Amino acid sequence: MNPIGKAAWLALGTAILLFGSAPWFSASAAGDDPASRGRYLTIVGGCNDCHTPGYLMSEGQTPESEWLTGDQFGWRGPWGTTYPANLRTLIATLEEDDWVVYARNLRARPPMPWFNLNHWKETDLRDFHAFVKQLGPSGGPAPAYVPPDQEPNPPYAVFPAPPGQ
């Protein structure tokens, strides 16, 4: 496996483990302020791992002003090639209640662990929204989805087909 492939698998595994565990933390770990808790969820939920350019490679040292602006790095697999969305421009268009409904009903292509986001507590979703709203909109849209029969522009990581395919 090439180094990008190993890094991609490590990033995905870390994000899934962290993202899946995010709703179980203690509120006191992040303070009572909703935006502070939302910031905490962003970190422990692994949101920056994919949605912030260079976050993994900088070992989390990317300036907060660049967080959650989407990325040009693609994730290619049997589903095609997907790109991490710009959550700051997305949430800028959504009121808090609309974000909760959106997150509860999200279904996305891999590697986004939407099934974990669907299980976040409502207070966690609201706190995440408060944090991202506080950051404000920044950046542009992520590249468009590329179907599996088309070659995406690099850079991207390649996922193998699931067993039996």
N, C-alpha and C positions, 0 to 999 in steps of 0.2 A: 504494500500500500504506500502511495506517495505521501510526502509530509503534509500536503494540504488535506489529503483524505483523512489522515490520522487526526489532524487538528480539527477538522470538521466533525468527525465522530466524537472527539473529546468535548467540543463545544456543545454539540447537540445533547450528549449524555449529561453534561453538567447542567445545561439549561432545563432539561426535563426533570432531573432530580431536584434542582432548586425551585423551579417553577411549581412543581407538584407539592412541595413542602411549604410554600409561602403562606397559605392561609392559616397555618397552625402556630404562628409565632405569637408571642405575648404582646399585647398592645403597649405595655410599659417599655418594651424594647425600643420603641421608636418615639415615645412621647405621646401626648394626647392630641397634638395638632394634626388635623387630617392630612395636610400636605407633607408633613414630616413622616407620617406613617406611609403615605404614598411613595415617598422617596425610598424609604426602607423596603417596601414591597418591590419597587423597581430593581433594587440591588439584589435582594435575596431571591426574587422571582426569576432572575436571569434575563429580564427584559432587555437590558443593555447588551447582553452577549450577542444578540443578533440585530437588534434595532438601532444600535449605536455604532457608526463606523469606527473601526480600529480599537474598540473597547477591549476585546480579548487580547489582542496583540500588545496593548499597552498595559496589560495586567490591571485594568480598571482605572487607569490614570487619565482617561479622556476627560477633558473639561466638561463640567455639568452643562455648560451652554450648548454642547454638541449632542447631548443625550437624546435618544429616541427620535432622531431625525431620519430614520430609515437607512438603507444601505444599498450599494451597487453590487455587493457580493451576492451571487446567485447560489441557489441550492437545487441541483439537478438530480432527478430520479425518474422512475417510471411515470410519475405524474406530470413531468415537464420540468421547467425551471421557475422557481419562485424567488421573490426578493422580499426582505423585511420591510414592511410598510413604515411610513413616516407617521408615528403615533401622535406627534405634536400637531401636525396639520389635521389629522383625523379628529382628534379630540377637540380641537378648536372649533369644529363644526357641530359638536354634539353637546347638548345640555347634559347635566349629570344623570338624570333619569333615562335619557336616550342612550347614554353610554352603558348604563347597567343592563338595559334590554339588549343592546348590541353585543356586549360581552357574554351575556347569558346564552345568546342564540348563535354565536359565532361558529361557523364551520369553515375551516381553511385547509388549504393544501399543506402537505409536509414542507418543512419540518416544524411548522408552528404547532405547539402543543395546545391547541384550542380546547381540547377536552379537559385540560387542567384549568384553564381560565374559566370555563363554564362552571367550575366548582368553587371559585372564590366566593367568600362571604360578601354579601351586599355592601357592608361597611368597608371592606377592603377595596372593592371596585370603586366606591365613592371616594375613598382616600387617594387611590391611584389617579382618578380623574382630577381631584384637587391639585395634586402635585404637577401633573402634566399641564393643566390650565395655568398654573403658576409659572411654569417654564415659558409658556407662550408659543405661538406657532413659529417654526423656523425650518429652513431647508425646503427642498422640493420633493416631488413624488418619487417613489422608487420606480425602477424600470418595470415595464409591463410583464405579466406572465408570458412565458415562452412555452408553447405546446411541445410534447415529447418528440415530435418528428422534426423539430427545428433546432438548429444549433444556436445556443445563446452566445452573447459576447462574453469573454472572460472579464473578470475572474469568477470562477464558480467551483463548488465542490460537487463531486459525483457520489451519489448514494447507489449502492447495489440494489438490484431487484430483490424483493422479499423472497424467502424460500418458497419454492414451488412455482415461481413465475419465470 
